[in-house]
Amino acid sequence: MTELWSYKDIAAHIKVQPDTVRSYRKHGLLPPPDRVEGGKPYWYPDTVRRWVAARPGNRNRRD
């Protein structure tokens, strides 16, 4: 099965709190979820990485 990321995983990746990621989604700043399971949204890591790379202010940060 392909890995899916929750708000918590995205938050860890971009070094913010999960509530910040929820706020991004609420304000339309996060891409639509790739899957919804039990009412919870999940994203593929590649979707998140593309979004991070395209975010304003991205300065080619690397993990």
All heavy atoms as TSV, in Angstrom:
chain	resi	resn	atom	element	x	y	z
A	1	MET	N	N	0.840	-1.194	0.000
A	1	MET	CA	C	0.000	0.000	0.000
A	1	MET	C	C	0.883	1.255	0.000
A	1	MET	O	O	1.898	1.315	0.670
A	1	MET	CB	C	-0.902	0.006	1.236
A	1	MET	CG	C	-1.823	1.190	1.290
A	1	MET	SD	S	-2.911	1.044	2.716
A	1	MET	CE	C	-3.098	2.756	3.094
A	2	THR	N	N	0.468	2.241	-0.754
A	2	THR	CA	C	1.196	3.495	-0.826
A	2	THR	C	C	1.000	4.290	0.453
A	2	THR	O	O	-0.103	4.346	0.991
A	2	THR	CB	C	0.705	4.332	-2.025
A	2	THR	OG1	O	0.828	3.554	-3.200
A	2	THR	CG2	C	1.506	5.591	-2.179
A	3	GLU	N	N	2.070	4.884	0.915
A	3	GLU	CA	C	2.014	5.692	2.131
A	3	GLU	C	C	1.122	6.920	1.913
A	3	GLU	O	O	1.168	7.555	0.863
A	3	GLU	CB	C	3.435	6.151	2.480
A	3	GLU	CG	C	3.513	6.992	3.719
A	3	GLU	CD	C	4.916	7.511	3.977
A	3	GLU	OE1	O	5.742	7.504	3.061
A	3	GLU	OE2	O	5.154	7.932	5.113
A	4	LEU	N	N	0.343	7.242	2.912
A	4	LEU	CA	C	-0.492	8.448	2.897
A	4	LEU	C	C	-0.144	9.280	4.121
A	4	LEU	O	O	0.128	8.741	5.191
A	4	LEU	CB	C	-1.977	8.082	2.930
A	4	LEU	CG	C	-2.535	7.442	1.665
A	4	LEU	CD1	C	-3.913	6.866	1.929
A	4	LEU	CD2	C	-2.590	8.451	0.534
A	5	TRP	N	N	-0.162	10.595	3.944
A	5	TRP	CA	C	0.173	11.498	5.045
A	5	TRP	C	C	-1.073	12.185	5.583
A	5	TRP	O	O	-1.938	12.620	4.829
A	5	TRP	CB	C	1.145	12.561	4.564
A	5	TRP	CG	C	2.554	12.083	4.410
A	5	TRP	CD1	C	3.007	10.804	4.524
A	5	TRP	CD2	C	3.699	12.880	4.095
A	5	TRP	NE1	N	4.360	10.758	4.299
A	5	TRP	CE2	C	4.807	12.023	4.034
A	5	TRP	CE3	C	3.878	14.229	3.850
A	5	TRP	CZ2	C	6.085	12.477	3.740
A	5	TRP	CZ3	C	5.153	14.685	3.555
A	5	TRP	CH2	C	6.247	13.806	3.512
A	6	SER	N	N	-1.123	12.295	6.905
A	6	SER	CA	C	-2.196	13.020	7.587
A	6	SER	C	C	-1.711	14.447	7.868
A	6	SER	O	O	-0.585	14.817	7.536
A	6	SER	CB	C	-2.519	12.323	8.911
A	6	SER	OG	O	-1.392	12.434	9.784
A	7	TYR	N	N	-2.568	15.223	8.504
A	7	TYR	CA	C	-2.164	16.577	8.916
A	7	TYR	C	C	-0.880	16.520	9.740
A	7	TYR	O	O	0.013	17.347	9.579
A	7	TYR	CB	C	-3.247	17.233	9.775
A	7	TYR	CG	C	-4.492	17.665	9.036
A	7	TYR	CD1	C	-5.746	17.277	9.465
A	7	TYR	CD2	C	-4.414	18.508	7.929
A	7	TYR	CE1	C	-6.898	17.701	8.821
A	7	TYR	CE2	C	-5.560	18.939	7.270
A	7	TYR	CZ	C	-6.796	18.529	7.725
A	7	TYR	OH	O	-7.928	18.953	7.078
A	8	LYS	N	N	-0.810	15.544	10.647
A	8	LYS	CA	C	0.345	15.416	11.538
A	8	LYS	C	C	1.635	15.189	10.738
A	8	LYS	O	O	2.672	15.787	11.030
A	8	LYS	CB	C	0.092	14.260	12.507
A	8	LYS	CG	C	1.180	14.046	13.524
A	8	LYS	CD	C	0.801	12.898	14.446
A	8	LYS	CE	C	1.989	12.452	15.266
A	8	LYS	NZ	N	1.701	11.256	16.044
A	9	ASP	N	N	1.567	14.330	9.729
A	9	ASP	CA	C	2.750	14.038	8.905
A	9	ASP	C	C	3.185	15.265	8.096
A	9	ASP	O	O	4.374	15.548	7.977
A	9	ASP	CB	C	2.456	12.873	7.957
A	9	ASP	CG	C	2.080	11.608	8.695
A	9	ASP	OD1	O	2.810	11.224	9.633
A	9	ASP	OD2	O	1.045	11.011	8.355
A	10	ILE	N	N	2.204	15.973	7.532
A	10	ILE	CA	C	2.516	17.178	6.755
A	10	ILE	C	C	3.142	18.220	7.677
A	10	ILE	O	O	4.144	18.858	7.333
A	10	ILE	CB	C	1.258	17.737	6.070
A	10	ILE	CG1	C	0.731	16.738	5.033
A	10	ILE	CG2	C	1.560	19.089	5.410
A	10	ILE	CD1	C	-0.637	17.079	4.483
A	11	ALA	N	N	2.568	18.382	8.863
A	11	ALA	CA	C	3.090	19.353	9.829
A	11	ALA	C	C	4.541	19.049	10.186
A	11	ALA	O	O	5.384	19.945	10.228
A	11	ALA	CB	C	2.219	19.359	11.084
A	12	ALA	N	N	4.852	17.779	10.411
A	12	ALA	CA	C	6.229	17.395	10.738
A	12	ALA	C	C	7.158	17.699	9.565
A	12	ALA	O	O	8.287	18.156	9.756
A	12	ALA	CB	C	6.287	15.911	11.099
A	13	HIS	N	N	6.687	17.470	8.357
A	13	HIS	CA	C	7.507	17.695	7.160
A	13	HIS	C	C	7.867	19.168	6.985
A	13	HIS	O	O	8.985	19.500	6.610
A	13	HIS	CB	C	6.766	17.172	5.925
A	13	HIS	CG	C	7.534	17.303	4.654
A	13	HIS	ND1	N	8.659	16.543	4.388
A	13	HIS	CD2	C	7.356	18.092	3.574
A	13	HIS	CE1	C	9.123	16.875	3.189
A	13	HIS	NE2	N	8.353	17.820	2.684
A	14	ILE	N	N	6.903	20.063	7.265
A	14	ILE	CA	C	7.168	21.491	7.057
A	14	ILE	C	C	7.450	22.216	8.374
A	14	ILE	O	O	7.562	23.443	8.399
A	14	ILE	CB	C	6.023	22.188	6.277
A	14	ILE	CG1	C	4.689	22.097	7.017
A	14	ILE	CG2	C	5.911	21.605	4.875
A	14	ILE	CD1	C	3.563	22.899	6.342
A	15	LYS	N	N	7.561	21.446	9.454
A	15	LYS	CA	C	7.952	21.973	10.764
A	15	LYS	C	C	6.998	23.039	11.301
A	15	LYS	O	O	7.403	24.139	11.675
A	15	LYS	CB	C	9.396	22.501	10.711
A	15	LYS	CG	C	10.399	21.409	10.373
A	15	LYS	CD	C	11.798	21.965	10.215
A	15	LYS	CE	C	12.820	20.878	9.971
A	15	LYS	NZ	N	12.625	20.055	8.809
A	16	VAL	N	N	5.709	22.685	11.306
A	16	VAL	CA	C	4.678	23.523	11.924
A	16	VAL	C	C	3.770	22.615	12.754
A	16	VAL	O	O	3.924	21.397	12.749
A	16	VAL	CB	C	3.833	24.291	10.869
A	16	VAL	CG1	C	4.701	25.248	10.061
A	16	VAL	CG2	C	3.070	23.346	9.963
A	17	GLN	N	N	2.803	23.219	13.436
A	17	GLN	CA	C	1.840	22.450	14.220
A	17	GLN	C	C	0.741	21.904	13.310
A	17	GLN	O	O	0.390	22.541	12.311
A	17	GLN	CB	C	1.208	23.343	15.291
A	17	GLN	CG	C	2.182	23.830	16.336
A	17	GLN	CD	C	2.775	22.691	17.139
A	17	GLN	OE1	O	2.069	21.786	17.580
A	17	GLN	NE2	N	4.084	22.731	17.325
A	18	PRO	N	N	0.160	20.738	13.653
A	18	PRO	CA	C	-0.938	20.193	12.841
A	18	PRO	C	C	-2.088	21.177	12.654
A	18	PRO	O	O	-2.702	21.223	11.588
A	18	PRO	CB	C	-1.380	18.950	13.618
A	18	PRO	CG	C	-0.132	18.512	14.326
A	18	PRO	CD	C	0.575	19.791	14.697
A	19	ASP	N	N	-2.389	21.994	13.670
A	19	ASP	CA	C	-3.471	22.978	13.532
A	19	ASP	C	C	-3.164	23.992	12.433
A	19	ASP	O	O	-4.081	24.512	11.791
A	19	ASP	CB	C	-3.733	23.698	14.847
A	19	ASP	CG	C	-4.535	22.843	15.829
A	19	ASP	OD1	O	-5.125	21.827	15.388
A	19	ASP	OD2	O	-4.567	23.188	17.020
A	20	THR	N	N	-1.881	24.288	12.229
A	20	THR	CA	C	-1.493	25.214	11.160
A	20	THR	C	C	-1.835	24.606	9.804
A	20	THR	O	O	-2.353	25.294	8.918
A	20	THR	CB	C	0.012	25.522	11.243
A	20	THR	OG1	O	0.293	26.074	12.530
A	20	THR	CG2	C	0.445	26.485	10.154
A	21	VAL	N	N	-1.599	23.312	9.654
A	21	VAL	CA	C	-1.915	22.633	8.390
A	21	VAL	C	C	-3.426	22.614	8.176
A	21	VAL	O	O	-3.907	22.848	7.064
A	21	VAL	CB	C	-1.327	21.204	8.359
A	21	VAL	CG1	C	-1.657	20.506	7.048
A	21	VAL	CG2	C	0.187	21.243	8.563
A	22	ARG	N	N	-4.183	22.375	9.242
A	22	ARG	CA	C	-5.652	22.412	9.135
A	22	ARG	C	C	-6.112	23.798	8.684
A	22	ARG	O	O	-7.026	23.923	7.862
A	22	ARG	CB	C	-6.295	22.060	10.478
A	22	ARG	CG	C	-6.208	20.596	10.816
A	22	ARG	CD	C	-6.977	20.275	12.090
A	22	ARG	NE	N	-6.731	18.910	12.502
A	22	ARG	CZ	C	-5.739	18.545	13.310
A	22	ARG	NH1	N	-4.916	19.429	13.825
A	22	ARG	NH2	N	-5.561	17.279	13.608
A	23	SER	N	N	-5.482	24.828	9.222
A	23	SER	CA	C	-5.818	26.198	8.838
A	23	SER	C	C	-5.500	26.441	7.365
A	23	SER	O	O	-6.271	27.087	6.657
A	23	SER	CB	C	-5.047	27.182	9.722
A	23	SER	OG	O	-5.297	28.503	9.323
A	24	TYR	N	N	-4.365	25.931	6.898
A	24	TYR	CA	C	-4.015	26.048	5.477
A	24	TYR	C	C	-5.128	25.456	4.616
A	24	TYR	O	O	-5.527	26.034	3.615
A	24	TYR	CB	C	-2.707	25.318	5.159
A	24	TYR	CG	C	-1.440	25.968	5.669
A	24	TYR	CD1	C	-0.256	25.258	5.709
A	24	TYR	CD2	C	-1.408	27.298	6.102
A	24	TYR	CE1	C	0.922	25.833	6.154
A	24	TYR	CE2	C	-0.239	27.878	6.545
A	24	TYR	CZ	C	0.922	27.149	6.575
A	24	TYR	OH	O	2.092	27.711	7.012
A	25	ARG	N	N	-5.615	24.282	5.013
A	25	ARG	CA	C	-6.666	23.638	4.225
A	25	ARG	C	C	-7.955	24.454	4.272
A	25	ARG	O	O	-8.607	24.673	3.257
A	25	ARG	CB	C	-6.925	22.216	4.724
A	25	ARG	CG	C	-7.991	21.549	3.878
A	25	ARG	CD	C	-8.067	20.068	4.082
A	25	ARG	NE	N	-9.073	19.516	3.188
A	25	ARG	CZ	C	-9.983	18.636	3.555
A	25	ARG	NH1	N	-9.986	18.161	4.772
A	25	ARG	NH2	N	-10.862	18.195	2.693
A	26	LYS	N	N	-8.292	24.929	5.465
A	26	LYS	CA	C	-9.513	25.717	5.641
A	26	LYS	C	C	-9.499	26.956	4.743
A	26	LYS	O	O	-10.527	27.370	4.217
A	26	LYS	CB	C	-9.631	26.127	7.111
A	26	LYS	CG	C	-10.852	26.959	7.439
A	26	LYS	CD	C	-10.858	27.319	8.911
A	26	LYS	CE	C	-11.992	28.267	9.245
A	26	LYS	NZ	N	-11.933	28.702	10.648
A	27	HIS	N	N	-8.325	27.549	4.563
A	27	HIS	CA	C	-8.185	28.751	3.758
A	27	HIS	C	C	-7.836	28.457	2.300
A	27	HIS	O	O	-7.495	29.366	1.547
A	27	HIS	CB	C	-7.137	29.675	4.385
A	27	HIS	CG	C	-7.600	30.257	5.683
A	27	HIS	ND1	N	-7.261	29.716	6.904
A	27	HIS	CD2	C	-8.412	31.307	5.951
A	27	HIS	CE1	C	-7.839	30.415	7.859
A	27	HIS	NE2	N	-8.545	31.389	7.314
A	28	GLY	N	N	-7.891	27.180	1.909
A	28	GLY	CA	C	-7.667	26.816	0.516
A	28	GLY	C	C	-6.214	26.849	0.076
A	28	GLY	O	O	-5.933	26.923	-1.117
A	29	LEU	N	N	-5.288	26.792	1.040
A	29	LEU	CA	C	-3.866	26.861	0.703
A	29	LEU	C	C	-3.234	25.481	0.508
A	29	LEU	O	O	-2.135	25.381	-0.015
A	29	LEU	CB	C	-3.101	27.613	1.807
A	29	LEU	CG	C	-3.603	29.037	2.071
A	29	LEU	CD1	C	-2.870	29.631	3.258
A	29	LEU	CD2	C	-3.432	29.902	0.837
A	30	LEU	N	N	-3.928	24.459	0.942
A	30	LEU	CA	C	-3.426	23.089	0.830
A	30	LEU	C	C	-4.108	22.420	-0.360
A	30	LEU	O	O	-5.283	22.678	-0.617
A	30	LEU	CB	C	-3.778	22.343	2.128
A	30	LEU	CG	C	-3.049	21.070	2.493
A	30	LEU	CD1	C	-1.565	21.319	2.681
A	30	LEU	CD2	C	-3.631	20.500	3.787
A	31	PRO	N	N	-3.385	21.585	-1.109
A	31	PRO	CA	C	-4.063	20.905	-2.221
A	31	PRO	C	C	-5.171	19.985	-1.710
A	31	PRO	O	O	-5.138	19.564	-0.552
A	31	PRO	CB	C	-2.947	20.095	-2.894
A	31	PRO	CG	C	-1.841	20.020	-1.919
A	31	PRO	CD	C	-1.995	21.180	-0.971
A	32	PRO	N	N	-6.146	19.671	-2.561
A	32	PRO	CA	C	-7.207	18.754	-2.120
A	32	PRO	C	C	-6.611	17.402	-1.722
A	32	PRO	O	O	-5.594	16.990	-2.286
A	32	PRO	CB	C	-8.090	18.589	-3.360
A	32	PRO	CG	C	-7.622	19.579	-4.353
A	32	PRO	CD	C	-6.288	20.086	-3.933
A	33	PRO	N	N	-7.218	16.738	-0.753
A	33	PRO	CA	C	-6.673	15.436	-0.343
A	33	PRO	C	C	-6.735	14.414	-1.482
A	33	PRO	O	O	-7.642	14.446	-2.311
A	33	PRO	CB	C	-7.565	15.013	0.819
A	33	PRO	CG	C	-8.740	15.911	0.805
A	33	PRO	CD	C	-8.405	17.109	-0.011
A	34	ASP	N	N	-5.736	13.531	-1.495
A	34	ASP	CA	C	-5.717	12.458	-2.494
A	34	ASP	C	C	-6.718	11.362	-2.131
A	34	ASP	O	O	-7.259	10.696	-3.013
A	34	ASP	CB	C	-4.306	11.867	-2.604
A	34	ASP	CG	C	-3.325	12.883	-3.177
A	34	ASP	OD1	O	-3.593	13.406	-4.275
A	34	ASP	OD2	O	-2.310	13.165	-2.522
A	35	ARG	N	N	-6.933	11.175	-0.828
A	35	ARG	CA	C	-7.880	10.167	-0.355
A	35	ARG	C	C	-8.574	10.690	0.883
A	35	ARG	O	O	-7.999	11.462	1.638
A	35	ARG	CB	C	-7.131	8.871	0.041
A	35	ARG	CG	C	-6.351	8.199	-1.051
A	35	ARG	CD	C	-6.989	6.971	-1.648
A	35	ARG	NE	N	-7.419	5.970	-0.717
A	35	ARG	CZ	C	-6.724	4.890	-0.368
A	35	ARG	NH1	N	-5.533	4.689	-0.861
A	35	ARG	NH2	N	-7.233	4.014	0.466
A	36	VAL	N	N	-9.788	10.227	1.110
A	36	VAL	CA	C	-10.509	10.505	2.351
A	36	VAL	C	C	-10.964	9.152	2.885
A	36	VAL	O	O	-11.635	8.399	2.188
A	36	VAL	CB	C	-11.712	11.449	2.121
A	36	VAL	CG1	C	-12.479	11.647	3.422
A	36	VAL	CG2	C	-11.248	12.786	1.555
A	37	GLU	N	N	-10.538	8.858	4.106
A	37	GLU	CA	C	-10.900	7.580	4.729
A	37	GLU	C	C	-11.565	7.879	6.063
A	37	GLU	O	O	-10.964	8.526	6.919
A	37	GLU	CB	C	-9.650	6.719	4.930
A	37	GLU	CG	C	-8.984	6.316	3.619
A	37	GLU	CD	C	-7.710	5.517	3.832
A	37	GLU	OE1	O	-7.369	5.208	4.989
A	37	GLU	OE2	O	-7.060	5.207	2.827
A	38	GLY	N	N	-12.778	7.422	6.223
A	38	GLY	CA	C	-13.496	7.659	7.470
A	38	GLY	C	C	-13.678	9.140	7.758
A	38	GLY	O	O	-13.677	9.552	8.915
A	39	GLY	N	N	-13.787	9.935	6.704
A	39	GLY	CA	C	-13.971	11.365	6.864
A	39	GLY	C	C	-12.682	12.138	7.096
A	39	GLY	O	O	-12.706	13.352	7.241
A	40	LYS	N	N	-11.541	11.432	7.151
A	40	LYS	CA	C	-10.258	12.098	7.391
A	40	LYS	C	C	-9.481	12.207	6.081
A	40	LYS	O	O	-9.383	11.238	5.329
A	40	LYS	CB	C	-9.430	11.312	8.414
A	40	LYS	CG	C	-10.045	11.319	9.789
A	40	LYS	CD	C	-9.170	10.605	10.779
A	40	LYS	CE	C	-9.804	10.618	12.154
A	40	LYS	NZ	N	-8.971	9.958	13.152
A	41	PRO	N	N	-8.889	13.390	5.815
A	41	PRO	CA	C	-8.144	13.590	4.569
A	41	PRO	C	C	-6.715	13.067	4.673
A	41	PRO	O	O	-6.089	13.147	5.732
A	41	PRO	CB	C	-8.144	15.113	4.410
A	41	PRO	CG	C	-8.162	15.620	5.815
A	41	PRO	CD	C	-8.982	14.613	6.607
A	42	TYR	N	N	-6.226	12.543	3.551
A	42	TYR	CA	C	-4.844	12.060	3.470
A	42	TYR	C	C	-4.260	12.465	2.130
A	42	TYR	O	O	-4.973	12.558	1.126
A	42	TYR	CB	C	-4.792	10.534	3.598
A	42	TYR	CG	C	-5.212	10.045	4.961
A	42	TYR	CD1	C	-6.524	9.654	5.201
A	42	TYR	CD2	C	-4.309	9.977	6.005
A	42	TYR	CE1	C	-6.926	9.221	6.452
A	42	TYR	CE2	C	-4.695	9.536	7.272
A	42	TYR	CZ	C	-6.003	9.160	7.485
A	42	TYR	OH	O	-6.386	8.727	8.729
A	43	TRP	N	N	-2.955	12.703	2.142
A	43	TRP	CA	C	-2.246	13.115	0.931
A	43	TRP	C	C	-1.072	12.174	0.682
A	43	TRP	O	O	-0.466	11.658	1.613
A	43	TRP	CB	C	-1.686	14.532	1.103
A	43	TRP	CG	C	-2.723	15.590	1.182
A	43	TRP	CD1	C	-3.139	16.399	0.168
A	43	TRP	CD2	C	-3.508	15.972	2.312
A	43	TRP	NE1	N	-4.124	17.262	0.598
A	43	TRP	CE2	C	-4.366	17.017	1.920
A	43	TRP	CE3	C	-3.572	15.542	3.640
A	43	TRP	CZ2	C	-5.256	17.631	2.786
A	43	TRP	CZ3	C	-4.466	16.149	4.504
A	43	TRP	CH2	C	-5.296	17.177	4.074
A	44	TYR	N	N	-0.738	11.980	-0.600
A	44	TYR	CA	C	0.467	11.241	-0.943
A	44	TYR	C	C	1.671	12.141	-0.672
A	44	TYR	O	O	1.592	13.370	-0.895
A	44	TYR	CB	C	0.468	10.828	-2.419
A	44	TYR	CG	C	-0.591	9.805	-2.756
A	44	TYR	CD1	C	-1.585	10.097	-3.680
A	44	TYR	CD2	C	-0.595	8.553	-2.148
A	44	TYR	CE1	C	-2.569	9.161	-3.988
A	44	TYR	CE2	C	-1.566	7.619	-2.440
A	44	TYR	CZ	C	-2.554	7.917	-3.359
A	44	TYR	OH	O	-3.512	6.998	-3.648
A	45	PRO	N	N	2.782	11.593	-0.197
A	45	PRO	CA	C	3.960	12.416	0.070
A	45	PRO	C	C	4.379	13.274	-1.130
A	45	PRO	O	O	4.765	14.426	-0.952
A	45	PRO	CB	C	5.037	11.402	0.442
A	45	PRO	CG	C	4.265	10.245	0.996
A	45	PRO	CD	C	2.978	10.199	0.209
A	46	ASP	N	N	4.298	12.736	-2.334
A	46	ASP	CA	C	4.696	13.507	-3.514
A	46	ASP	C	C	3.797	14.719	-3.730
A	46	ASP	O	O	4.262	15.773	-4.178
A	46	ASP	CB	C	4.706	12.642	-4.776
A	46	ASP	CG	C	5.910	11.714	-4.833
A	46	ASP	OD1	O	6.874	11.930	-4.052
A	46	ASP	OD2	O	5.898	10.795	-5.658
A	47	THR	N	N	2.512	14.588	-3.418
A	47	THR	CA	C	1.593	15.729	-3.519
A	47	THR	C	C	2.056	16.835	-2.574
A	47	THR	O	O	2.109	18.010	-2.949
A	47	THR	CB	C	0.156	15.306	-3.151
A	47	THR	OG1	O	-0.274	14.281	-4.044
A	47	THR	CG2	C	-0.814	16.473	-3.211
A	48	VAL	N	N	2.401	16.452	-1.355
A	48	VAL	CA	C	2.840	17.425	-0.355
A	48	VAL	C	C	4.162	18.057	-0.781
A	48	VAL	O	O	4.338	19.271	-0.696
A	48	VAL	CB	C	2.966	16.768	1.036
A	48	VAL	CG1	C	3.531	17.753	2.052
A	48	VAL	CG2	C	1.614	16.234	1.494
A	49	ARG	N	N	5.091	17.242	-1.286
A	49	ARG	CA	C	6.400	17.778	-1.698
A	49	ARG	C	C	6.251	18.784	-2.845
A	49	ARG	O	O	6.920	19.814	-2.858
A	49	ARG	CB	C	7.329	16.640	-2.090
A	49	ARG	CG	C	7.783	15.819	-0.893
A	49	ARG	CD	C	8.798	14.749	-1.266
A	49	ARG	NE	N	9.039	13.883	-0.134
A	49	ARG	CZ	C	8.598	12.629	-0.041
A	49	ARG	NH1	N	7.902	12.089	-1.026
A	49	ARG	NH2	N	8.852	11.909	1.028
A	50	ARG	N	N	5.361	18.491	-3.787
A	50	ARG	CA	C	5.131	19.446	-4.893
A	50	ARG	C	C	4.533	20.739	-4.356
A	50	ARG	O	O	4.918	21.837	-4.772
A	50	ARG	CB	C	4.203	18.836	-5.946
A	50	ARG	CG	C	4.897	17.876	-6.885
A	50	ARG	CD	C	4.032	17.524	-8.088
A	50	ARG	NE	N	2.761	16.906	-7.727
A	50	ARG	CZ	C	2.598	15.595	-7.510
A	50	ARG	NH1	N	3.626	14.765	-7.646
A	50	ARG	NH2	N	1.421	15.116	-7.184
A	51	TRP	N	N	3.590	20.617	-3.415
A	51	TRP	CA	C	2.969	21.793	-2.818
A	51	TRP	C	C	4.013	22.629	-2.067
A	51	TRP	O	O	4.057	23.849	-2.211
A	51	TRP	CB	C	1.835	21.352	-1.885
A	51	TRP	CG	C	1.282	22.450	-1.043
A	51	TRP	CD1	C	0.503	23.490	-1.463
A	51	TRP	CD2	C	1.458	22.626	0.365
A	51	TRP	NE1	N	0.190	24.293	-0.387
A	51	TRP	CE2	C	0.758	23.794	0.734
A	51	TRP	CE3	C	2.138	21.896	1.350
A	51	TRP	CZ2	C	0.723	24.250	2.051
A	51	TRP	CZ3	C	2.098	22.349	2.657
A	51	TRP	CH2	C	1.400	23.513	2.995
A	52	VAL	N	N	4.867	21.958	-1.284
A	52	VAL	CA	C	5.897	22.670	-0.526
A	52	VAL	C	C	6.836	23.413	-1.477
A	52	VAL	O	O	7.174	24.576	-1.253
A	52	VAL	CB	C	6.688	21.695	0.375
A	52	VAL	CG1	C	7.936	22.364	0.940
A	52	VAL	CG2	C	5.810	21.172	1.506
A	53	ALA	N	N	7.230	22.760	-2.563
A	53	ALA	CA	C	8.153	23.382	-3.518
A	53	ALA	C	C	7.539	24.612	-4.175
A	53	ALA	O	O	8.249	25.556	-4.523
A	53	ALA	CB	C	8.562	22.365	-4.571
A	54	ALA	N	N	6.214	24.617	-4.320
A	54	ALA	CA	C	5.539	25.722	-5.006
A	54	ALA	C	C	5.076	26.820	-4.054
A	54	ALA	O	O	4.593	27.859	-4.509
A	54	ALA	CB	C	4.338	25.175	-5.780
A	55	ARG	N	N	5.214	26.611	-2.754
A	55	ARG	CA	C	4.737	27.600	-1.790
A	55	ARG	C	C	5.512	28.900	-1.913
A	55	ARG	O	O	6.734	28.880	-2.070
A	55	ARG	CB	C	4.912	27.091	-0.348
A	55	ARG	CG	C	3.924	26.032	0.057
A	55	ARG	CD	C	4.295	25.442	1.394
A	55	ARG	NE	N	4.042	26.389	2.471
A	55	ARG	CZ	C	4.663	26.355	3.648
A	55	ARG	NH1	N	5.582	25.454	3.890
A	55	ARG	NH2	N	4.378	27.232	4.579
A	56	PRO	N	N	4.810	30.024	-1.807
A	56	PRO	CA	C	5.520	31.312	-1.799
A	56	PRO	C	C	6.505	31.356	-0.636
A	56	PRO	O	O	6.225	30.858	0.450
A	56	PRO	CB	C	4.403	32.342	-1.583
A	56	PRO	CG	C	3.151	31.638	-1.966
A	56	PRO	CD	C	3.375	30.169	-1.692
A	57	GLY	N	N	7.660	31.902	-0.884
A	57	GLY	CA	C	8.652	32.006	0.184
A	57	GLY	C	C	9.522	30.778	0.323
A	57	GLY	O	O	10.408	30.736	1.171
A	58	ASN	N	N	9.282	29.762	-0.504
A	58	ASN	CA	C	10.134	28.580	-0.439
A	58	ASN	C	C	11.529	28.961	-0.919
A	58	ASN	O	O	11.709	29.501	-1.991
A	58	ASN	CB	C	9.568	27.453	-1.317
A	58	ASN	CG	C	10.462	26.229	-1.293
A	58	ASN	OD1	O	10.978	25.853	-0.252
A	58	ASN	ND2	N	10.650	25.617	-2.431
A	59	ARG	N	N	12.524	28.674	-0.084
A	59	ARG	CA	C	13.893	29.040	-0.424
A	59	ARG	C	C	14.738	27.798	-0.648
A	59	ARG	O	O	15.844	27.694	-0.164
A	59	ARG	CB	C	14.488	29.876	0.721
A	59	ARG	CG	C	13.753	31.190	0.930
A	59	ARG	CD	C	14.365	32.022	2.041
A	59	ARG	NE	N	14.378	31.333	3.337
A	59	ARG	CZ	C	13.365	31.314	4.201
A	59	ARG	NH1	N	12.245	31.945	3.915
A	59	ARG	NH2	N	13.471	30.676	5.337
A	60	ASN	N	N	14.184	26.843	-1.377
A	60	ASN	CA	C	14.899	25.592	-1.649
A	60	ASN	C	C	15.369	24.924	-0.372
A	60	ASN	O	O	16.485	24.439	-0.268
A	60	ASN	CB	C	16.090	25.825	-2.601
A	60	ASN	CG	C	15.629	25.970	-4.024
A	60	ASN	OD1	O	14.575	25.466	-4.390
A	60	ASN	ND2	N	16.420	26.647	-4.822
A	61	ARG	N	N	14.505	24.912	0.620
A	61	ARG	CA	C	14.836	24.232	1.878
A	61	ARG	C	C	14.937	22.733	1.628
A	61	ARG	O	O	14.197	22.175	0.841
A	61	ARG	CB	C	13.760	24.504	2.925
A	61	ARG	CG	C	13.798	25.922	3.438
A	61	ARG	CD	C	12.694	26.122	4.432
A	61	ARG	NE	N	11.431	26.195	3.715
A	61	ARG	CZ	C	10.526	27.133	3.908
A	61	ARG	NH1	N	10.724	28.061	4.804
A	61	ARG	NH2	N	9.407	27.133	3.224
A	62	ARG	N	N	15.835	22.127	2.325
A	62	ARG	CA	C	16.016	20.673	2.219
A	62	ARG	C	C	15.988	20.070	3.614
A	62	ARG	O	O	16.474	20.666	4.574
A	62	ARG	CB	C	17.365	20.325	1.568
A	62	ARG	CG	C	17.487	20.838	0.159
A	62	ARG	CD	C	16.759	19.914	-0.795
A	62	ARG	NE	N	16.862	20.423	-2.146
A	62	ARG	CZ	C	15.821	20.659	-2.922
A	62	ARG	NH1	N	14.614	20.456	-2.488
A	62	ARG	NH2	N	15.990	21.102	-4.137
A	63	ASP	N	N	15.451	18.869	3.715
A	63	ASP	CA	C	15.447	18.164	5.015
A	63	ASP	C	C	16.838	17.708	5.342
A	63	ASP	O	O	17.603	17.314	4.537
A	63	ASP	CB	C	14.518	16.949	4.970
A	63	ASP	CG	C	13.057	17.380	4.974
A	63	ASP	OD1	O	12.772	18.572	5.072
A	63	ASP	OD2	O	12.226	16.481	4.873
